[in-house]
Amino acid sequence: MVDAADLARAARWLADADGLLITAGAGMGIDSGLPDFRGPGGFWAVYPALGRARIAFESIANPAAFAADPTLAWGFYGHRLDLYRRTEPHAGFALLRDIAAGMVHGARVFTSNVDGQFQKAGFAADEVCEVHGSIHHLQCSQPCRDSIWPAADFQPDIDGDACRLRNAPPTCPHCGALARPNILMFGDWQWIERRSLGQQQGLVRWLGAVERLVCIEIGAGSHIPTVRHFSEQCGGRLIRLNPGEAQVPAGGIGLALGGLAGIRALHTALNG
């Protein structure tokens, strides 16, 4: 049960804010129908071929997988790329934009998600910081140079039963080597972080201009705590939406709600 007093306090914070920081983890996409990979059971339910081979998420989401078995690695990432292209963002994205519409400095996003859903929902490219990169961008797997390019021309053809790429994988336009997503993977020393660093620098400049910051964190767990740490250290008032891990530091507001339900509750409290 959500405390009505907490919702009322959150609404007062939002009404007084001059900038909204939205921080989002994997839980943000669940209401759009995106899969939850938490635990091997959830991951293998989505990718049964990897389950039969006992290949864990940490093993396939790894640059070593591209060197060892490129069609399998691109079977996994190609499926995700196609899925994210087809997925429509849930209504909560638009509600967040509406919450920030009256704020002088508007909204910015800090997310560990690589799915591009915020941009698809209408957030401008310079409003989003993708700290772990984006599946919609590619880089050389070597890498031969500090180059990142859009994945728009790559249309993966996936054998879902085998989790394998049927068509030719993308290649580096500079050296012809295998290309890979510009995503920070497990055990990754080849990730080119230039794009994400530029986004982070822009976010830091924006934060420096905001005087009354409120942070709404959505679906960010403690297993990979990048987003939770940023939310707690950004210098604003924290509202955390998480059905299972809503605990907050002193002074914050934790609401044990999922992404869409929590955003709707905040939007209603603010406008009610």
N, C-alpha and C positions, 0 to 999 in steps of 0.2 A: 504494500500500500504506500503510495507516495504522499508525503506530508504536504498538506495544503499551504502551510506556513513557508516551507522551503520554496514551493512554486511562486508564492507571492513575493518572497525576497528576491528570487531570480528575476522575476518580472521587473522589480524596481531597479535592479542592477542594469538590466538591458535598456530600460527607459532612460537611464542616466548616462549610458555609455556613449562615447564618441567614436568607438571602433570595435568591431567584432572579429575575434580570432577564432576560426573553426579548426579544430584539430581532430583528425579522424584516423581510425584504424580499420581493421578488416570488418568489424561489426557494422560499419556504415553501409556496406553493400548488401547485407543479408536481406533487407527489405526490398531490394531490387531483384532478388532471386539469385544472387551470386552465391556460390558454395562457400561453406565454412570448412576450412582445412584443419581445424583444431583436432589434434590427435590423429594417429594413423588410421583409425576406423573411418573418420570423416573424409580424409584425403583419399583413401582407397575406394570408398563408396563412389566417389566421382571419377576416379581413374582405376577401374578394376584390373586392367592389364598390369598396372604398376603394383597393385595389391597381390596379384598372382605371382609376380616376380619378387615380391617382398622388397620393393624399392620405395624407400621413405621419401617424404617431401624434401628433406634436407639433402638427399642424394641426387634427386633429379633437378632441383633448383640450385644447381651448382655448376660452375664453369667446367669442371672435370667431365660432366655428362656430355657436353658438346664435343669434347675431344674424344671420348670413349665411344659414343654412339649418337652421332648428330641427328639421325632421323627420329630416334626416340626422344631426345631432348627437344627437338623442334615439334615433335608430336604433342608433347606436353605444353610447350609455350605457344605453339600455333593454335591449339585448341583454346587456350586462354585468350589469345589475341582475337580470335573469331567470336568467342563468347562475349568479351567486353565490347566489341564493335556492335553486337546485336542487342545488348542489354540497354534498356531505357532506365535512366535514373528515377528513383522513387520520388514521391511528392515532397519529401523532407528537404531536398536540395533547394527547391523553389521557396519553401517556407523560410529557410535560413537566409536566402537573399532578401526576402521580404522583411525579416527581422532587422537586417542591417540597413535597409533602404533609407531610413531616416537618420542614420548616423553620419556625422561629418566626414569621417574617414572610411566609411563603408566596411567591407569585410575582406579578410585574407584567409587563406587556407594553408594549413601545414598537415600533410598526410603521408603515411607510410604506404598507402595504396598505390599501385602502379597501373590502375585500370582506366584512368582518364575520365572517370565519371563526373567529376566536378566541372571540367571543361565542357563535356557533353551537356550538362545541365545549365550551361549559360554563364559560368564563371569565366572571366577573361584569363588568357594565358598568364598574364603578369600578376594575377591575383592568387595563383596556386603555386605552392612549394611542394614538390614531390621528392621527399628526402631520400627515398630508395630508388628513384628513377622512374621510367615509364616504359611500358611494354609497347607503346606506340612509336618508340624510337629505337634505332639499331646502332650497333658499333661493331668494329672488327673484333673477332674473337682472339686475335693475337696479343694486343692490338698493334697494328702497324703504325698508327698515328692517333693523335688526339681528335678524332673525328666522330661526330654523331649526326645521324640523318633520319628523316621520318620513315616509318615502316609502311606508309600508305600504299606503296606499289606492290607489297607482298601480300598475296592472297593464298593462305595455307589451305591445302587439301589434306584432310586428316582421316586416317583409318582409325575410327574411334575404338573398335574392338581391340586393336593392337597398340593404340596410342602411338602411332607412327605417322610421320609426314610422307605423303605419297608423291608430291611434286618436288621440284628442286628447291633446296633451302636458299635463303638470301645469301648473297656474298658481298664482300667488301668492294666498293667501287674503286678503291685505290690499289689493292694488292691481289684481289680475287680470292682471298681466304674466306672461310665460313664467317658469316655475320651472326650475331647473337643479340638478344634484347639489351638495351641500355638500362639494365636493372642490377641493383646490388644483390648478389646471390650469396649463398653460404660459402665460406672459404674463398672469397673472391678478391684477388689481387689485381685483376685485369679491368675492373669496372672503371669507366671513364666518368668521373664525377663532375666534370666542368659545367654541364647543364644544371644539375641540381645545386651546385655551389652558387651559380648565378642567381637562381631562384631564392636561395637562402639569404644572399646579400640584399636582394630587393625586399624581402620580408623584414629583415633587421632594420632597414631604413624606414619602412612603414611603421614598425613598432616604435621607433624613436619619435615619431610625430604624434602618436596617440597618447592622450593624457588620462582617459578614463576607459581603460581596456577591460572587456569581458571576454573570456575564453569559454566556448562551448566545446567540450571534448565528447566525441561520439565513438563508441565501440572500440576503444583502445585497451587491450589487455596488458597484463604485466609480464607475459611470457617473453615478448620482445618489446621492452618498455620505452622505446624511442619517443613515441608520441606522448605517453604519460609524463615522462621527464620534461619534455618541452612545455607541456601545458602547465606544469607546476613551477617552471622557472621563467615563464614569459613576462611575469610582472603584473598580470591582471587578476581580476576576480575569476575564479574557476567554477564552472558548472560541469560536472561529469555525468554523462549518460552511459550507464553500463548495467545490464540486468544482473550480472554476476559479480562484478568487481567495482562497486560504486563508492568504495571508501575514498575519502579525500583528506588532504592535510587540513589542519585547523583553519577555519575561516571559509573553506570551500563549501559547495553544495553538491552532494551526491544523490542522484536520482536513479533508482534501480529500474530503469526502463530501457528498452531497445531503441535503436536510432530513430525510426519514424515516429513511434509512440512518444518518445521523449521530446522530439522537436515539435510535434503537434501540441503537446502539453505546454511547452514554453511559449509557443506562438499564441495559443489561446489565452494563457495567463497574461501575456503582454498586451493583447488586444481586447481582452474581456472587461 
